[in-house]
């Protein structure tokens, strides 16, 4: 394998001590402040070699998630101060390793959850955060299952503990997390009802769910008709006042999993207030003596116990990638757009016209 300097990293006698980035540059997409998608800036900077315990990945695919849509509005709960490089997750190939990292990683392909920083041609990460990606799967396809796959798997199996024969409701079943939830729930043997706009019903049905138009005036009645005894689990990324309806739709001993506040994305004001209000509701509902439970899913929960967090995340993502490699999961790649056209990628992701996830790729792979 050749590193970025053009040398063969496995045979060049000087490569052990020389950085492959000695004469290279990195391209990054920078969010300078609260801007429209076209205001996201591109910059180049000198490349930096991997530090101790680190790996540099050459980005092959990076996702455009709802989190970045909130970040560009200054609405993500704990985003860093502007300016910064967004990018919640990526697939990349190891091109440089630092001290205390095996050189056997060079040339291998990995997934990593970053929260920020992934919208770049090369990304430096801690080696402990890597999950290997099977070579048999496409990078863009695998990318759709990094943050989405971890989120869906953990909500389904670690929080809701959905079992075969159950009935679940997925709001936004055409989205990145939603379409993954539908597929994983079907694999688990559950019956799935999914909300989406009418134009996405064929796609949702193809994934194995019964689609319902979320704009329907009689939405609540339709959902209750499809599950007269209530839903064993409801997955709600919308938040806001609609979360009350989601809780009411639960069956006895059912589980509500909230994982976002999409309804307040374009609302001016504090990014924390909607989340804190949601937390208060969930805590109140959990105190009720009706057997139902309500959770807020945070993919970063438990990171203070770093080794345990990494082990759990790697195990769950490995399960998802195994299903992908077997053909049991179908990637929902809405579009592959070059990193240099990041503004167009964000605009498309926010348009509400696509099924699945918009993925940024290197210029040559678009």
C-alpha positions as CSV (number, residue, x, y, z in Angstrom):
1,X,0.0,0.0,0.0
2,X,1.3,3.5,-0.9
3,X,1.0,6.2,1.6
4,X,0.3,9.8,0.7
5,X,3.9,10.6,-0.1
6,X,3.9,7.9,-2.8
7,X,6.1,5.5,-0.9
8,X,5.1,2.0,-0.1
9,X,4.4,2.0,3.6
10,X,5.2,-1.7,4.0
11,X,8.5,-1.8,2.2
12,X,10.0,1.7,2.4
13,X,12.8,1.6,5.0
14,X,12.4,5.3,5.8
15,X,8.6,5.1,6.3
16,X,8.9,4.0,10.0
17,X,10.2,7.5,10.9
18,X,8.8,9.7,8.1
19,X,5.3,11.0,8.1
20,X,3.3,10.2,4.9
21,X,1.9,13.7,5.2
22,X,5.2,15.6,5.0
23,X,4.2,17.4,1.8
24,X,0.4,16.9,1.8
25,X,-2.6,19.1,2.6
26,X,-6.0,18.4,4.1
27,X,-9.3,19.8,2.7
28,X,-11.9,20.6,5.3
29,X,-15.5,21.9,5.3
30,X,-15.8,24.6,8.0
31,X,-19.0,25.9,9.6
32,X,-18.2,29.5,10.4
33,X,-21.4,30.4,12.2
34,X,-25.1,30.3,11.8
35,X,-25.2,30.2,8.0
36,X,-27.3,28.9,5.1
37,X,-25.8,25.7,3.5
38,X,-24.0,27.8,0.9
39,X,-22.2,29.6,3.6
40,X,-20.2,26.5,4.7
41,X,-16.6,27.2,3.7
42,X,-13.8,25.0,2.3
43,X,-10.3,25.4,3.5
44,X,-7.0,23.7,3.1
45,X,-4.3,23.3,5.8
46,X,-1.0,21.5,6.1
47,X,-1.4,17.9,7.0
48,X,-0.3,16.8,10.5
49,X,1.0,13.3,11.3
50,X,-0.7,11.0,13.7
51,X,0.2,11.6,17.3
52,X,0.6,8.9,20.0
53,X,-2.3,6.5,20.0
54,X,-3.8,8.1,16.9
55,X,-4.6,7.0,13.4
56,X,-5.1,9.2,10.3
57,X,-7.9,8.1,8.0
58,X,-8.3,9.1,4.4
59,X,-12.0,9.7,4.2
60,X,-13.9,7.5,1.8
61,X,-17.4,8.5,3.0
62,X,-18.8,10.9,5.6
63,X,-22.4,11.4,6.4
64,X,-24.7,14.4,6.5
65,X,-26.9,13.8,9.6
66,X,-29.6,15.6,11.4
67,X,-27.1,16.7,14.0
68,X,-25.2,18.8,11.5
69,X,-28.4,20.4,10.3
70,X,-29.0,21.5,13.9
71,X,-25.4,22.6,14.3
72,X,-25.5,25.0,11.3
73,X,-28.4,26.7,13.1
74,X,-26.6,26.7,16.4
75,X,-29.2,24.4,17.8
76,X,-27.3,21.2,18.6
77,X,-27.3,20.6,22.4
78,X,-23.5,20.5,23.0
79,X,-21.9,21.7,19.8
80,X,-18.5,23.4,19.9
81,X,-18.1,27.1,19.4
82,X,-17.9,28.4,15.8
83,X,-15.9,28.0,13.6
84,X,-15.5,24.2,13.5
85,X,-15.4,21.3,11.1
86,X,-18.7,19.3,11.3
87,X,-19.1,15.6,10.5
88,X,-20.6,13.1,12.9
89,X,-19.1,9.9,11.4
90,X,-17.0,8.5,8.5
91,X,-15.5,5.5,6.8
92,X,-11.8,5.9,6.0
93,X,-8.7,4.0,5.2
94,X,-5.7,4.2,7.6
95,X,-2.8,6.1,6.0
96,X,-0.7,7.0,9.1
97,X,-0.4,5.7,12.6
98,X,1.3,7.3,15.7
99,X,3.3,5.8,18.4
100,X,1.8,2.9,20.4
101,X,-0.4,2.0,17.3
102,X,0.3,-1.1,15.3
103,X,1.4,-0.5,11.7
104,X,-0.8,-3.5,10.8
105,X,-3.7,-1.0,10.7
106,X,-2.2,0.8,7.6
107,X,-4.3,0.2,4.5
108,X,-7.3,-1.2,6.4
109,X,-10.7,0.4,6.4
110,X,-12.5,1.6,9.5
111,X,-15.6,3.3,10.7
112,X,-15.5,5.9,13.4
113,X,-18.0,8.0,15.3
114,X,-16.5,11.6,15.7
115,X,-19.4,14.0,16.5
116,X,-17.4,16.7,14.7
117,X,-14.5,16.8,12.3
118,X,-15.4,14.1,9.7
119,X,-16.1,16.5,6.8
120,X,-12.5,16.5,5.7
121,X,-10.3,14.6,3.3
122,X,-8.2,13.2,6.1
123,X,-9.3,12.8,9.8
124,X,-7.2,12.1,12.8
125,X,-8.9,9.9,15.4
126,X,-8.0,7.8,18.5
127,X,-7.2,4.2,17.5
128,X,-9.4,2.9,20.3
129,X,-12.5,4.4,18.5
130,X,-12.1,2.4,15.3
131,X,-14.4,-0.4,14.1
132,X,-13.2,-2.4,11.1
133,X,-15.4,-2.4,8.0
134,X,-15.7,-5.6,5.9
135,X,-14.0,-5.1,2.5
136,X,-17.0,-6.7,0.8
137,X,-19.2,-3.7,1.4
138,X,-19.3,-0.3,-0.3
139,X,-17.9,2.6,1.7
140,X,-20.9,4.9,1.1
141,X,-23.3,2.1,1.9
142,X,-21.4,1.2,5.1
143,X,-21.4,4.9,6.1
144,X,-25.2,5.0,6.2
145,X,-25.0,2.5,9.1
146,X,-22.4,4.1,11.3
147,X,-24.3,6.7,13.5
148,X,-27.6,5.4,12.1
149,X,-26.7,1.8,12.7
150,X,-25.4,2.3,16.2
151,X,-28.4,4.4,17.1
152,X,-31.0,2.1,15.7
153,X,-29.4,-1.1,17.1
154,X,-29.0,0.3,20.6
155,X,-32.5,1.8,20.8
156,X,-34.0,-1.4,19.5
157,X,-32.1,-4.0,21.4
158,X,-30.6,-2.2,24.4
159,X,-33.4,0.1,25.4
160,X,-36.7,-1.2,23.9
161,X,-35.6,-4.8,23.8
162,X,-37.9,-5.5,20.9
163,X,-38.8,-9.2,20.5
164,X,-40.3,-11.3,17.7
165,X,-44.0,-10.9,17.4
166,X,-44.1,-7.3,18.8
167,X,-45.4,-4.3,17.0
168,X,-43.3,-1.1,16.8
169,X,-44.0,2.4,15.4
170,X,-41.1,4.3,13.7
171,X,-41.7,8.0,13.1
172,X,-39.8,9.3,10.0
173,X,-39.4,5.8,8.6
174,X,-37.9,7.2,5.4
175,X,-35.0,8.9,7.2
176,X,-31.5,7.6,7.9
177,X,-32.2,6.3,11.4
178,X,-35.8,5.5,10.6
179,X,-35.1,3.3,7.6
180,X,-32.4,1.5,9.6
181,X,-34.8,1.0,12.5
182,X,-37.4,-0.5,10.1
183,X,-34.9,-3.0,8.7
184,X,-33.5,-4.1,12.1
185,X,-36.9,-4.4,13.6
186,X,-38.1,-6.6,10.8
187,X,-34.9,-8.8,11.1
188,X,-35.8,-9.1,14.8
189,X,-39.2,-10.4,13.8
190,X,-41.3,-7.4,14.8
191,X,-44.2,-5.9,12.8
192,X,-43.4,-2.3,11.9
193,X,-45.6,0.7,11.2
194,X,-43.8,3.7,9.9
195,X,-44.8,7.3,9.3
196,X,-43.6,9.2,6.2
197,X,-44.9,11.6,3.6
198,X,-47.0,9.9,0.9
199,X,-44.3,10.3,-1.7
200,X,-42.1,8.0,0.4
201,X,-44.6,5.3,1.1
202,X,-43.4,2.9,-1.6
203,X,-39.9,3.1,-0.3
204,X,-41.0,2.5,3.3
205,X,-43.2,-0.4,2.3
206,X,-40.2,-1.9,0.4
207,X,-38.3,-2.0,3.6
208,X,-41.0,-4.0,5.3
209,X,-43.1,-1.4,7.1
210,X,-46.8,-0.4,6.8
211,X,-46.6,3.3,5.8
212,X,-48.9,6.0,7.2
213,X,-48.9,9.6,6.1
214,X,-47.8,11.8,9.0
215,X,-49.7,14.7,7.6
216,X,-53.1,12.9,7.7
217,X,-55.7,14.7,9.7
218,X,-56.8,11.4,11.3
219,X,-53.2,10.2,11.9
220,X,-53.9,9.2,15.5
221,X,-56.9,7.1,14.5
222,X,-55.0,5.4,11.7
223,X,-52.1,4.5,14.0
224,X,-54.5,3.1,16.7
225,X,-56.4,1.0,14.1
226,X,-53.1,-0.6,13.0
227,X,-52.3,-1.5,16.6
228,X,-55.5,-1.7,18.6
229,X,-53.7,-2.9,21.8
230,X,-50.9,-0.3,21.5
231,X,-47.3,-0.5,20.3
232,X,-44.7,-2.4,22.1
233,X,-42.2,0.4,21.2
234,X,-42.4,3.8,19.6
235,X,-39.3,5.5,18.3
236,X,-39.8,9.3,18.1
237,X,-37.2,11.8,16.7
238,X,-39.7,14.6,16.5
239,X,-40.1,15.7,20.1
240,X,-42.2,18.7,20.8
241,X,-45.9,18.4,21.8
242,X,-46.3,15.3,19.6
243,X,-44.2,13.3,22.1
244,X,-47.4,13.1,24.2
245,X,-49.2,11.3,21.4
246,X,-46.3,8.9,21.1
247,X,-46.5,8.0,24.8
248,X,-50.3,7.5,24.6
249,X,-49.9,5.0,21.7
250,X,-47.9,2.6,23.8
251,X,-49.2,-0.8,24.8
252,X,-49.2,-1.7,28.5
253,X,-45.5,-2.2,29.4
254,X,-44.5,-0.6,26.1
255,X,-41.4,1.6,25.7
256,X,-41.1,5.0,24.2
257,X,-37.6,5.9,22.9
258,X,-37.1,9.6,22.1
259,X,-33.9,10.5,20.2
260,X,-34.3,14.0,18.9
261,X,-36.3,17.3,18.8
262,X,-36.7,17.7,15.0
263,X,-39.9,19.7,15.6
264,X,-37.9,22.6,17.0
265,X,-35.1,22.6,14.4
266,X,-36.1,25.9,12.9
267,X,-37.5,27.5,16.1
268,X,-35.4,30.4,17.3
269,X,-34.1,30.4,20.9
270,X,-32.2,28.2,23.2
271,X,-31.0,24.8,22.0
272,X,-31.2,23.5,25.5
273,X,-34.8,24.4,26.4
274,X,-36.6,21.9,24.2
275,X,-34.3,19.1,25.4
276,X,-34.7,19.9,29.1
277,X,-38.5,20.1,28.6
278,X,-38.4,16.7,27.0
279,X,-36.3,15.2,29.8
280,X,-38.8,16.5,32.4
281,X,-41.7,14.8,30.6
282,X,-39.9,11.5,30.3
283,X,-39.0,11.5,33.9
284,X,-42.6,12.2,34.9
285,X,-43.9,9.4,32.7
286,X,-41.5,6.9,34.1
287,X,-42.8,7.7,37.6
288,X,-46.4,6.8,36.6
289,X,-47.6,3.4,37.8
290,X,-48.8,2.2,34.4
291,X,-45.9,-0.1,33.4
292,X,-44.9,2.0,30.5
293,X,-41.3,3.3,30.2
294,X,-39.8,6.3,28.4
295,X,-36.2,6.9,27.5
296,X,-34.1,9.6,25.8
297,X,-31.4,8.0,23.7
298,X,-28.0,9.7,23.6
299,X,-25.4,7.9,21.6
300,X,-22.6,9.4,23.8
301,X,-24.1,8.2,27.1
302,X,-21.6,6.3,29.1
303,X,-18.5,7.7,27.5
304,X,-17.1,8.6,30.9
305,X,-16.4,4.8,31.2
306,X,-14.4,4.9,28.0
307,X,-13.3,1.3,27.7
308,X,-16.8,0.0,28.3
309,X,-18.4,2.6,25.9
310,X,-15.9,1.6,23.1
311,X,-16.4,-2.1,23.6
312,X,-20.2,-1.8,23.5
313,X,-20.2,0.5,20.5
314,X,-17.7,-1.7,18.5
315,X,-19.8,-4.8,19.3
316,X,-23.0,-3.3,18.2
317,X,-21.6,-1.7,15.0
318,X,-19.9,-5.0,14.1
319,X,-23.2,-6.8,14.4
320,X,-24.7,-4.2,12.0
321,X,-21.9,-4.5,9.5
322,X,-22.2,-8.3,9.6
323,X,-25.8,-8.0,8.6
324,X,-24.9,-5.6,5.8
325,X,-22.2,-8.0,4.5
326,X,-24.7,-10.8,4.5
327,X,-27.1,-8.8,2.4
328,X,-29.8,-8.7,5.2
329,X,-29.6,-4.9,5.4
330,X,-30.1,-2.6,2.4
331,X,-28.1,0.7,2.5
332,X,-30.3,3.8,1.8
333,X,-27.8,6.1,0.1
334,X,-29.8,9.2,-1.0
335,X,-26.9,10.7,-2.9
336,X,-23.1,10.7,-3.1
337,X,-21.8,14.2,-3.3
338,X,-18.2,15.4,-3.4
339,X,-16.8,17.0,-0.2
340,X,-16.1,20.2,-2.3
341,X,-19.9,20.5,-2.9
342,X,-20.8,20.2,0.8
343,X,-23.3,23.1,0.7
344,X,-25.3,21.2,-1.9
345,X,-25.2,18.1,0.1
346,X,-26.5,19.8,3.2
347,X,-29.2,21.5,1.1
348,X,-30.4,18.2,-0.3
349,X,-30.3,16.5,3.1
350,X,-32.5,19.2,4.6
351,X,-34.9,19.3,1.6
352,X,-37.2,16.4,2.8
353,X,-37.1,15.0,-0.7
354,X,-34.8,12.0,-0.2
355,X,-35.0,8.6,1.3
356,X,-32.0,7.6,3.4
357,X,-28.7,9.5,3.9
358,X,-26.7,12.0,1.9
359,X,-23.1,10.9,1.9
360,X,-20.0,13.0,1.2
361,X,-17.2,11.3,-0.8
362,X,-13.9,12.3,-2.3
363,X,-14.0,14.1,-5.6
364,X,-12.9,11.1,-7.6
365,X,-15.6,8.8,-6.1
366,X,-18.7,11.0,-6.7
